[in-house]
Amino acid sequence: MTPLGREIARMIALDGPVTVERYMALCLSHPAHGYYMTRDPLGLEGDFVTAPEISQMFGELVGLWAAQVWLDIGAPSPFRLVEFGPGRGTLMADALRAVRAAPGFLEAVSVDLVETSPILTARQQATLAAATVPVRWLRDVSEVPDGPAIYLANEFFDALPIRQFVRAAGGWRERLVGLGGENGLAFGLAPDADPTITVSGREGATLEWQATGNAVMSDIARRIVSQGGAALAIDYGHLRSGLADTLQAIKNHAFTDVLAEPGEADVTAHVDFAQLGAAARAQGARVHGPTSQGAFLRAMGIDARAQALSTARPDRAAEIEAARMRLTGDGEEHMGALFKAIAVTAPDGPAPPGFDAVTG
């Protein structure tokens, strides 16, 4: 068992089983043994690859999206560009390069990066060392100063803890993590049903509730409505709420048992975009989408950008086309259909680029 696994087992032995939400938070954010606290998980040498690491086109197009939104909301100065879970800083570096095409943007902007991992913070600081705009690191959205802001979140919401409930005789019982055989961990259920859940479902069905993610989206939407700005979130997940167990763990680019190696594997769940949209609307915001990542990137001009890059670097044309397909294609090995994009604006704001025909 991993060091974190032993600590969780001791915790359970003393205090009883923990919720999936608590288990997931410990796996990812435990100060000494948490997955994101102890490593850079990105790239071929890590456990997974994100869109900004696949091609510069992704971050460039997100940057152009931010620049157009800034113009659409009246080009406020000053304003903040806030990114949640910024990885290695690659997306922000590519975005800041692209927004040089928008006169006045760089003079008005300051960047806030919301990050809890000390190792990834160090990588971001190295990546953005040459940035010509102020860059600051925060640990929570609550630390972002008031004022107009554009919020970016790529593969952020999938790593926030979720609660799970399983339909059993008598109602929905919360899924827990307790002790199994040979001092290992095992899933179980709370002894009593939760009377507040009235969703219908067959026995054995799983209901997921992303309380942490919904709270973050609520805070972002509240800020946008009261202070101005917009948000763009891109992640893997589903358009409509349903009943499914999407909790998963990834190590070395492959799926692994969620309970097998706490702290040594990335534990995530599919994002419920319907829940995110509802959380934003509850604050009075306007929701655009969700749409597929492929549709969003095509609407933002990825095909033309890929052609321009291939013309400038014909020796890399095959690599550039492979990256474009991976980002926009619908196949199982591609991200275009699995990943979704959603935008949030003030209630009277125009539809942001990439969402003209998909207002939710």
N, C-alpha and C positions, 0 to 999 in steps of 0.2 A: 504494500500500500504506500502511496506517496506521503510525504510529510503533511500535506494539507489533509489528505484522507485520514491520517491518524488523528489529527486535531479535530476534524469533524466527528469522527467516531467517538472520541472522548467527550465532545460536547453533547452528542446524542445520549451517551451512556449516563451523563449527569442530569441532563434536562429534558430528554425525550426527543422524538423525531423533529426534524426541521421541515419547513415548507420548501417546495421546489424553488420559490422565489429566494428564500434565504440561502439555499444550497448554491444556486446559480450566482448570487452576489459574492459568496465566499470563494467560489471557484475562480471568478474573474478578478475580484478586487481585494482579496485578503492582503493586508499590508505587507506581510512577509512572504507568503506563498502563492498569492493570486496570479493567475495566468498573465494578465496584462502588467502586473507589477514587476515581473521577473525576466521579461524577454521582449525582443522585437519579433512578432510572429509573422511578419509579412515577407513576401517574396518566395522564390523557389527554394531557398534554404530554410524557410519558415514553414508555417502550416497552411497558409492560404495566400491568394493574390487578389488584390482589390483593383477596381477599374482604373484608378489613377496610375497604378504601377504597370498596367497593360499598355497604355499609350498616353502620350501627352495630350492627345485630342480630347480626352475626357475632361481634364481640368481646364483646358482652354475654353471649351464650350460652356462649362459651368461658369467660368469667369465672364464670358460674353453675356450669359444669361443675367448675371448679377449687374453687369454694366447697363444693360438695357432696362432692367427693373429700376435701377437707380435713376436713370433718365425719366422713366415713366412716373415715378413718384415725386418728380420735381427737382432732382439732383440736389438733395439736401447736403449742406456742408456746415459742420462736420457730420460724418455718419460712421457707423461701425460695420465691418464685415466679420461675422462670427461663424466659426466652424466648430462643430462638435465631433470629437473623435477623429482628429486630423491625420492619423496614421503616421507616416514619415514626413508629412508636410508637403508631399508631392503635388497634391491637388491644389493647395494654396499657392505654391510656387508657380505652377502652370497658369493658374487663374490670374495672378498678378502680372504675369508677362502678357497675357492676352488683353487685359483691361487697359493697357497703354494706348489702345486704339480709341478709348473714350476720353476726350479732353476733359480735364478737371477731376476725373475719378480718383487718381492717385493722390492729388493734392488734398482731397476731402476725406479720404478714408483712413481709418486706423483698424488694425486687425486684432481680434481676440480669438485665441485658440483654447477651447474647453477640453482639457486633457487631465487624466488622473495618473497616467503611467509615467514614472520618472525616466524610464528608458526611452519611451517614445518621445517624451518632451525633449530629451537630449538630441534625438535624431531630427526632430522638427527644428530645433535651434540651429543645427548645422545646415539643414536644407535651406533655411530662410535667413541665414547669416548676412546675405548680401541684399536683403529686401530694402527698398528705399522708402518704406512706409513704417510707421510705428507698429510693432508686434508685441503682444502681451499674452501671457499664459494664465488661464483661470482654471478652477477646478469644478465650477458649477455655473449654470445659467444665471443663478441668483446674483453672481458677482459681476455680470455684465452691466455697465453703467446705463442709466436711462438715456433715451434718445433714439432717433431713427436708426434702424439696423437691418441688414440682410443676413439671414441665418442659413447656413449650409450644413447638411448632415448626410454624409455618404457612408453607408454601412455602419450606422451608429445605433439606430433603434433596435436592430436585431440582437445586440449584445446587452440590452437592458433586461433585468430579471423579470420573469413572468410568474403568475400563479396558474396552477392547473387544478381542475376539478374533474372528477370521474363520476359518471352517472352510475349509481348503485341502487339497490332496492331501498326505497324510501327517500331518494333525492340525490343531490350532487354533494359528494364528499371531497374535501381537498386532498390532493396528492401530496404525500410526505416522503421524506427520505429518512430511513431508519437503519438499524443494524441488521445485517443478514448473516449467513453462515460464515464461519471462520473469520469473524471480525470484519467482514466486508460490509458494504452498504447495499441497501435494497429499497425499492419503492414500496410504499404502503398507502393506506387511506386513513383520513381522520375518522374517529369513531362515530361522529355525528354529522348529519347532512347540514349544509348551509341553507337556512330557510329563505335567504334573500334572493337566491337564484331560481328563476321561474322558467328558464329556457327548457323546451322539450327536447328529448333525445333518448335514443335507445340505451339499454343497459350496457355499460362498458365504454360508451362514447366519452371523449375528452373535450373539455371546454377550457380555453386559454384566455387569460385576462392580463393584459400588459399594463398594469397599474402604473409602473414607473414611467414607461414611455408615454402613456397618456398624460401623466402629470407634467412631463417636460413639454409636450406639445401644447398643453393648456397654457403654460407659462409663456411660451413663445408667442402663441396667438394673442394672449392678453396684451403683451408688449406691442405687437404689431398694431392692434386695434387702437391702443391708447397713445402710442408714440410714433407710429409710422414704420413702414418697412415691408418685408416679405420674407418667406422661408421656402427653401427647396430641400426635400428629403428624398433620397434614393436608397432603396434597400431591396432585399429579396423578401417576397411575401405574397399575400393574396389580396385580391381586390375587395372581396366580400367576407364578412365574418362567417365562420362555419365551425363544425366540430371535428377536430383533428389533433393528434399529438405531433407537434412539430419540433419538440425539444431534441437537440442533436449536439454531438461533440465531434470536432474535427482535429486531427493531428496528422502531420506529414501529408497534407492534401488528401486525406481519406477519412471516412467516417469511423468513429470508434464508440465504444460503450460509454454512455454519459456518466456512469458511476465508477468507471474503472480507474481513471487516473485524475482525480481532482487536482486542479492547479496546473496540470501538464497538457491539457487539451482545451481548445476554444469551445465553450458551451454557448449555444445560441438558440434562437427560435425564430420562426418565420414571422414577419411583421404583419399585423392585421391593419391594413390601411383604412378599412372602414372605421375601426376604433380611433385611429389618429384623426381622421376627418371629423368624426363626431366630437372629439375633444376640442378641436379648433373651432368648430361651429358653435359649440356651447359658450365660447368666449366672444361670439359675435363676428368672427372672422369669415372670410369667403374662402372656400376650398376649391382648388382647381385640380382635376384628375380624381383618382390616380390614372396614369397611363403607363404603358410599358417603357422601360428604359430605351429599348430600340426605337420606338416611335418618338420619344423625346429627343434623342440624339439626332435622329434623321431630320426632325423639324428644326433643330438648331444648326444643321448644316454639316454634319459629320462626313457625308459623302463628298461634298466639295472640298472640305479640309483634307480628307485623305488623298484626293486627287492632287491637290496643291503640294502636299508633302511628297507624294510619289514623283511628281514632276521635278521637284527640287532635289530629291535623292532617289534617282532611279535604281541605284544599287540596293535600296531598302524597300522597293515597291511591294515585294511579296510579303515582307514583314508587316508593312503598314496595312496592307489589305487583310492579312490574318488578324491583326488587332481590331480593325474595323468590324470584321465579322464576329469576332468574339464578343465585342461590346454590344452589337445590335442584332445578331442572329437569333433565330428561334429554336435552334437545336439544343439538345440536352447539354452539350459541351459549351454552349453560348450563354450570354447573360441577358440578351435582348428581351426575352419574354419572361423569364423568372424574376428579374428585377423590375421594380416599379418606381415611378416618380410621382410625387405629389407636391403641390405648391399651395401656400397660404398667403393671402393678402388682406389688406383692410377691406371692409365690406363694400366700399365704393371704388376700390382700385380696379384698374384695367386688368384683363387677362394677361398673365405674364407670357413671354415667348415660350413656345413649345407646348402651350396648353390652350391655344386659341379655341380649339373645337372640343375640349374635354373638361369643361367646367363641371364640377361635381355638385 
